Amino acid sequence: MADATSVLHVSPVIPVVTIADPQHAVPVARALVDGGVRIIELTLRTDSALESLKRIANEVPDILVGAGTILSPAQADDAVAAGAQFLVSPGVTPTLLDHMLQLDVPVLPGVATVGEVLGVLERGLTAMKFFPAGPAGGPDYLAAIGAPIPAVQFCPTGGISLASAPEYLALPNVTCVGGSWLTPRAAVEGEDWAKITRLAQGAAALA
């Protein structure tokens, strides 16, 4: 269960979503599904994030809901208890990775260097998040490490837009990208679910 390769194949774009008001959680998830995107990475960056996660898990069965910004073992436990179906971390330490691997959900650990990639690969995982993708080297960096480390598939996240996504997705070692552009804050807070559905349709069309 630990390897997240199957998660990377759900959609060409994994929406990275921060929700301040749990009342918005279910409508956001449903808007993404309506646009053809059946996966969401809900970041644990707000005090109410776990409540939002729980609502999506309970009320939107058509979407695969994961928890992002996992920084500690306690957060990983809380996220799984709330219904997270996969876990995403911006980076990894041996302690955090060991703990996440004990949980019965796929794990997508964040890496930014070749050494970190090899460290995660040693633990038997071949699916990884490349973060922060833009500042860490972008498509050129991923292309360069693809030859010596062909077994790893990446989900680059950080600074990616609808315009730049195709350059990443064209790489043989990139299965999908993570992006926050599908759920802009103004659309969420303004409850413009139709806009989120349109943005999801654009992302789904990248397949």
C-alpha positions as CSV (number, residue, x, y, z in Angstrom):
1,M,0.0,0.0,0.0
2,A,2.9,2.4,0.7
3,D,3.9,3.1,-2.9
4,A,1.7,5.9,-4.5
5,T,2.2,5.0,-8.2
6,S,-1.5,4.2,-8.6
7,V,-2.3,7.7,-7.1
8,L,-0.2,9.4,-9.8
9,H,-2.3,7.8,-12.5
10,V,-5.7,9.1,-11.4
11,S,-5.3,12.5,-13.1
12,P,-2.7,14.5,-15.0
13,V,-3.1,17.2,-12.4
14,I,-3.5,16.7,-8.6
15,P,-5.2,19.8,-7.3
16,V,-3.3,21.1,-4.2
17,V,-6.1,22.8,-2.2
18,T,-6.1,24.9,0.9
19,I,-9.6,25.4,2.4
20,A,-10.2,27.8,5.3
21,D,-13.9,27.2,5.8
22,P,-15.0,23.6,6.0
23,Q,-18.3,24.6,4.5
24,H,-16.5,25.0,1.2
25,A,-14.8,21.6,1.3
26,V,-17.6,19.4,-0.2
27,P,-18.6,21.9,-3.0
28,V,-14.9,22.3,-4.0
29,A,-14.5,18.5,-4.3
30,R,-17.8,18.1,-6.2
31,A,-16.8,20.9,-8.6
32,L,-13.5,19.1,-9.3
33,V,-15.3,15.8,-10.0
34,D,-17.7,17.6,-12.3
35,G,-14.7,18.8,-14.3
36,G,-13.3,15.3,-14.6
37,V,-10.6,15.5,-11.8
38,R,-11.2,12.8,-9.3
39,I,-8.4,13.4,-6.9
40,I,-7.6,16.2,-4.4
41,E,-4.7,16.9,-2.1
42,L,-6.0,18.9,0.8
43,T,-3.2,20.7,2.6
44,L,-3.1,20.7,6.4
45,R,-2.3,24.5,6.5
46,T,-5.4,25.6,8.4
47,D,-6.8,24.8,11.8
48,S,-9.9,23.4,10.2
49,A,-8.2,21.3,7.5
50,L,-9.0,17.9,9.2
51,E,-12.6,18.8,9.4
52,S,-12.6,19.7,5.7
53,L,-10.8,16.4,5.0
54,K,-13.4,14.4,7.0
55,R,-16.3,16.0,5.1
56,I,-14.9,15.3,1.7
57,A,-14.1,11.7,2.7
58,N,-17.6,11.1,4.0
59,E,-19.6,13.0,1.4
60,V,-17.8,12.8,-1.9
61,P,-17.1,9.1,-2.6
62,D,-16.2,9.9,-6.2
63,I,-13.0,11.6,-5.3
64,L,-9.7,10.2,-4.0
65,V,-8.8,12.5,-1.1
66,G,-5.3,12.9,0.3
67,A,-3.7,15.0,2.9
68,G,-0.8,17.3,2.0
69,T,1.8,19.2,4.0
70,I,2.4,16.3,6.3
71,L,5.2,17.5,8.6
72,S,5.0,15.1,11.5
73,P,4.0,11.6,12.5
74,A,1.1,13.0,14.5
75,Q,-0.2,14.9,11.5
76,A,-0.1,11.7,9.5
77,D,-2.1,9.8,12.1
78,D,-4.7,12.5,12.4
79,A,-5.1,12.7,8.6
80,V,-5.6,9.0,8.2
81,A,-8.1,9.0,11.1
82,A,-10.0,11.8,9.3
83,G,-10.3,9.7,6.2
84,A,-7.2,10.5,4.1
85,Q,-6.6,7.9,1.4
86,F,-3.1,9.0,0.7
87,L,-0.4,11.2,2.3
88,V,1.9,13.8,0.8
89,S,4.8,15.4,2.5
90,P,6.8,18.4,1.2
91,G,10.0,16.6,2.3
92,V,11.0,13.7,4.4
93,T,13.1,12.8,7.4
94,P,13.9,9.2,8.3
95,T,11.5,9.5,11.3
96,L,8.6,10.9,9.3
97,L,9.1,8.4,6.4
98,D,9.3,5.4,8.8
99,H,6.1,6.4,10.5
100,M,4.1,7.1,7.3
101,L,5.2,3.7,5.9
102,Q,3.5,2.0,8.9
103,L,0.2,3.4,7.9
104,D,-2.2,1.6,5.5
105,V,-2.3,4.3,2.8
106,P,-0.1,5.2,-0.1
107,V,2.7,7.7,0.7
108,L,4.0,10.3,-1.7
109,P,7.1,11.8,-0.1
110,G,8.6,15.1,-1.2
111,V,12.2,15.2,-2.6
112,A,14.3,17.9,-4.0
113,T,17.8,16.4,-4.4
114,V,19.3,13.3,-5.9
115,G,20.4,12.1,-2.5
116,E,16.8,12.4,-1.2
117,V,15.5,10.5,-4.2
118,L,17.9,7.7,-3.5
119,G,17.0,7.6,0.2
120,V,13.3,7.2,-0.6
121,L,14.1,4.7,-3.4
122,E,16.0,2.6,-0.8
123,R,12.8,2.3,1.2
124,G,11.1,0.7,-1.8
125,L,9.1,3.7,-3.1
126,T,9.2,4.7,-6.7
127,A,6.6,7.4,-6.7
128,M,7.7,10.8,-5.3
129,K,6.7,14.4,-5.2
130,F,9.3,16.8,-6.6
131,F,9.0,20.0,-4.5
132,P,9.4,22.9,-5.0
133,A,9.5,22.1,-8.6
134,G,10.2,25.5,-10.1
135,P,12.9,26.7,-7.6
136,A,14.4,23.2,-7.4
137,G,15.3,23.0,-11.1
138,G,12.1,22.5,-13.1
139,P,11.8,20.2,-16.1
140,D,15.5,20.4,-16.9
141,Y,16.4,19.0,-13.5
142,L,13.9,16.1,-13.8
143,A,15.1,15.3,-17.3
144,A,18.7,15.2,-16.1
145,I,18.0,12.7,-13.3
146,G,15.7,10.6,-15.4
147,A,18.6,8.8,-17.2
148,P,20.5,7.6,-14.1
149,I,17.4,6.9,-12.0
150,P,14.7,5.7,-14.5
151,A,12.7,3.7,-12.0
152,V,11.3,6.8,-10.2
153,Q,8.1,8.5,-11.3
154,F,7.5,12.1,-10.1
155,C,4.7,14.5,-9.4
156,P,6.3,17.9,-9.6
157,T,4.6,20.5,-7.5
158,G,5.3,24.2,-6.8
159,G,5.1,27.0,-9.2
160,I,3.4,25.0,-11.9
161,S,0.6,26.5,-14.0
162,L,-1.7,25.3,-16.8
163,A,0.8,26.8,-19.3
164,S,3.9,25.1,-17.8
165,A,2.3,21.8,-17.0
166,P,2.7,20.2,-20.5
167,E,6.5,20.7,-20.4
168,Y,6.6,18.6,-17.2
169,L,4.1,16.0,-18.5
170,A,6.1,15.5,-21.6
171,L,9.0,14.0,-19.5
172,P,9.0,10.2,-19.3
173,N,9.6,10.3,-15.5
174,V,6.7,12.6,-14.8
175,T,3.3,11.0,-14.4
176,C,1.3,14.0,-13.2
177,V,1.8,17.4,-11.7
178,G,0.4,19.1,-8.6
179,G,-1.2,22.5,-9.0
180,S,-3.1,25.1,-6.9
181,W,-4.4,26.9,-10.0
182,L,-7.5,24.7,-10.2
183,T,-8.9,26.1,-6.9
184,P,-8.0,29.8,-6.7
185,R,-8.7,31.4,-3.4
186,A,-11.1,34.0,-4.9
187,A,-13.2,31.3,-6.5
188,V,-13.3,29.2,-3.3
189,E,-14.2,32.1,-1.1
190,G,-16.6,33.5,-3.7
191,E,-18.2,30.1,-4.0
192,D,-17.7,30.2,-7.8
193,W,-17.9,26.4,-8.2
194,A,-18.5,26.7,-12.0
195,K,-15.1,28.3,-12.4
196,I,-13.4,25.5,-10.5
197,T,-15.2,23.0,-12.7
198,R,-14.0,24.8,-15.9
199,L,-10.4,24.9,-14.5
200,A,-10.7,21.2,-13.7
201,Q,-11.9,20.5,-17.3
202,G,-8.8,22.3,-18.6
203,A,-6.5,20.2,-16.4
204,A,-8.3,16.9,-17.3
205,A,-7.7,17.7,-20.9
206,L,-3.9,17.5,-20.4
207,A,-4.2,13.7,-20.3
